[in-house]
Amino acid sequence: MAATPDSAALQRLADLTTERRIQLGMTKSDLARAAGLTINTYNKVEAARPVRDITYGKIEPVLGWATGACREVLSGAGEAPVTMTSSKHGAPRAVSPEVFQRDIEEAVQAAAITATDNLTTADVRKLKQHVVEELRRRGYLPPAETAD
């Protein structure tokens, strides 16, 4: 285990982890099970207590976070860790949810145009919207911002 992070960093990670787990619609038990951890070990993360780096490494993919994201937060990063996508070469790369959404929309549009000549612009737009909504429902994208 690396040097023990300060309590503020542990609390920041606990808050981000809890928020992301809730966005994914998972219970603590769900996340612990998916990460291959005991509930007691996972509870330490959300209770802002230090755990081994291997534990952080097990929860990152379940949360959809980049490898090393927990350690970055503990080292002072204040923002939520980013999600993972693949680069042109197949290697993982970190991107923001906004970039991920744009890439998904462009991929859907390209596939729809290639697949058939019968889709109208409105059909393609509706298809893109449906895919983005489905990705939100599955927790790959954050909830849509609502206008006040």
Protein Blocks (a to p, Z undefined) as FASTA:
>chain_A
ZZdddfklmmmmmmmmmmmmmmnopafklmmmmnopafklmmmmmnopacdfklmmmmmm
mnopaehklmmmmnopabdcddddddfkopacdddfklmmmmmmmmmmmmmmmmpmkbcf
klmmmmmmmmmmmmmmnopaccddddZZ
